[in-house]
Amino acid sequence: MNCDQLLLHPRVSAALRRVQLKSVKDVVCASAPDLQRLTGLSNSDVQQLITAAAAVCRRHPPITAQQLQHGVSGAQLRLGCPVLDRLLRGGLPVGGITELAGESGTGKTQVGLQLSLSVQYPAEHGGLGAGALYVCTEDSFPIKRLHQLIGEQVCLRSDVPADLVSSLRFSDHVYIEHTADLDSLLVCLTRRARLLLTRGLVRLIVVDSVAALFRTEFQADDWLERNRQLLTFSSMLHHLSQEFSTPVLCINQVTDVFSQSHNSMGPSLSTVSPALGLAWANQVMVRLMMSRLQGTVVRGDQSSALRRLEVVFAPHLARDGQNAAVWREGLRGVESWTSNRK
Ligand SMILES: Nc1ncnc2c1ncn2[C@@H]1O[C@H](COP(=O)(O)OP(=O)(O)OP(=O)(O)O)[C@@H](O)[C@H]1O
């Protein structure tokens, strides 16, 4: 087994997940004796693991602090809510993959839709002045909700002159693709996405969701082929993102992770972690997670389940989070809330 295969082996990635080593950079930084103790792997396996992790890091050269401060090409894509944009230090970086993971119904698609509209604003209003390519891999595209969000843009974007908002023909610039299998997803990225980007029609790619196709097309035994395809897919996204200074948002599902409680007689504790394991995590520059909290927030005639948007890792962001709610006009941060705790 070569180094890459070792790093991607389910037993190794499970061991790394167990000890909270979430990226290859963590592996490179950990000492060999620590890795051996934490993972239970043999010394020679650990040495190979470190070599493999270092090779992966070299393949994805680091982005400088200067690039991240101002976005890789001097721009960032705002979500359109000042509270959430503050959490993200300005918004989604261009030139890298941002993953948004979370359980069903937490509001991931709402974020994808909101960004598909905010990208259309000119740079002075936090957009990139072009449309979005929205790739659906499982559910049908929520067209009604998109139209509702468009109708409510004046409310969400009170920072933008109303005549500018009404002059933007938002729905003409959201390009929707449905890809029911991995082959069509790869064709969509190599042909359709490249064409739209080359013509300057699009400056955002949303994939909703990445896990769906990789989960359905591969059995547990096919892990090596699955990881190979994952790397092909992610390097396509990387190239498009870098070449066209385009943010990429990948929506991801989560899987349950069970860990024993501190008291060995106690029950197993269940938490969730993003699907697709270490092979995928290493391709992601920014990992965000959304969850639903206890309680609801009320505003006028509307109410929303309270949510939390967390920065899990990002080279330029502290680990932090922000409560949020989904309203008719979209996702907004909630700074203080009078609860209807349930
Ligand atoms: N018009 C609306 N007004 C207020 N809230 C809404 C509206 N439309 C959707 N929502 C909220 O968004 C939730 C659905 O969010 P969304 O579809 O983004 O979830 P998701 O995380 O993408 O789920 P899945 O993984 O199943 O696709 C709904 O449960 C509802 O709470």
Ligand as a Chemical Component Dictionary entry (heavy atoms), coordinates in Angstrom:
data_LIG
# 
_chem_comp.id                   LIG 
_chem_comp.type                 NON-POLYMER 
_chem_comp.pdbx_formal_charge   0 
_chem_comp.three_letter_code    LIG 
# 
loop_
_chem_comp_atom.comp_id 
_chem_comp_atom.atom_id 
_chem_comp_atom.alt_atom_id 
_chem_comp_atom.type_symbol 
_chem_comp_atom.charge 
_chem_comp_atom.model_Cartn_x 
_chem_comp_atom.model_Cartn_y 
_chem_comp_atom.model_Cartn_z 
_chem_comp_atom.pdbx_ordinal 
LIG N1  N1  N 0 -39.926 30.916 3.242 1  
LIG C1  C1  C 0 -39.325 30.583 4.365 2  
LIG N2  N2  N 0 -39.458 31.322 5.464 3  
LIG C2  C2  C 0 -38.859 30.988 6.610 4  
LIG N3  N3  N 0 -38.104 29.881 6.768 5  
LIG C3  C3  C 0 -37.949 29.097 5.710 6  
LIG C4  C4  C 0 -38.530 29.391 4.456 7  
LIG N4  N4  N 0 -38.191 28.413 3.592 8  
LIG C5  C5  C 0 -37.429 27.545 4.285 9  
LIG N5  N5  N 0 -37.283 27.946 5.549 10 
LIG C6  C6  C 0 -36.558 27.263 6.637 11 
LIG O1  O1  O 0 -35.468 26.566 6.073 12 
LIG C7  C7  C 0 -35.557 25.169 6.403 13 
LIG C8  C8  C 0 -35.089 24.351 5.229 14 
LIG O2  O2  O 0 -33.780 24.736 5.009 15 
LIG P1  P1  P 0 -32.905 24.040 3.908 16 
LIG O3  O3  O 0 -33.720 23.435 2.831 17 
LIG O4  O4  O 0 -31.891 25.061 3.528 18 
LIG O5  O5  O 0 -32.226 22.901 4.769 19 
LIG P2  P2  P 0 -31.008 21.983 4.383 20 
LIG O6  O6  O 0 -30.055 22.088 5.508 21 
LIG O7  O7  O 0 -30.504 22.319 3.029 22 
LIG O8  O8  O 0 -31.700 20.569 4.395 23 
LIG P3  P3  P 0 -31.449 19.293 3.437 24 
LIG O9  O9  O 0 -30.083 18.775 3.815 25 
LIG O10 O10 O 0 -32.552 18.366 3.810 26 
LIG O11 O11 O 0 -31.521 19.783 2.032 27 
LIG C9  C9  C 0 -37.000 24.923 6.691 28 
LIG O12 O12 O 0 -37.121 23.875 7.619 29 
LIG C10 C10 C 0 -37.458 26.240 7.284 30 
LIG O13 O13 O 0 -37.167 26.244 8.659 31 
# 
loop_
_chem_comp_bond.comp_id 
_chem_comp_bond.atom_id_1 
_chem_comp_bond.atom_id_2 
_chem_comp_bond.value_order 
_chem_comp_bond.pdbx_ordinal 
LIG N1  C1  SING 1  
LIG C1  N2  SING 2  
LIG C1  C4  DOUB 3  
LIG N2  C2  DOUB 4  
LIG C2  N3  SING 5  
LIG N3  C3  DOUB 6  
LIG C3  C4  SING 7  
LIG C3  N5  SING 8  
LIG C4  N4  SING 9  
LIG N4  C5  DOUB 10 
LIG C5  N5  SING 11 
LIG N5  C6  SING 12 
LIG C6  O1  SING 13 
LIG C6  C10 SING 14 
LIG O1  C7  SING 15 
LIG C7  C8  SING 16 
LIG C7  C9  SING 17 
LIG C8  O2  SING 18 
LIG O2  P1  SING 19 
LIG P1  O3  DOUB 20 
LIG P1  O4  SING 21 
LIG P1  O5  SING 22 
LIG O5  P2  SING 23 
LIG P2  O6  DOUB 24 
LIG P2  O7  SING 25 
LIG P2  O8  SING 26 
LIG O8  P3  SING 27 
LIG P3  O9  DOUB 28 
LIG P3  O10 SING 29 
LIG P3  O11 SING 30 
LIG C9  O12 SING 31 
LIG C9  C10 SING 32 
LIG C10 O13 SING 33 
# 
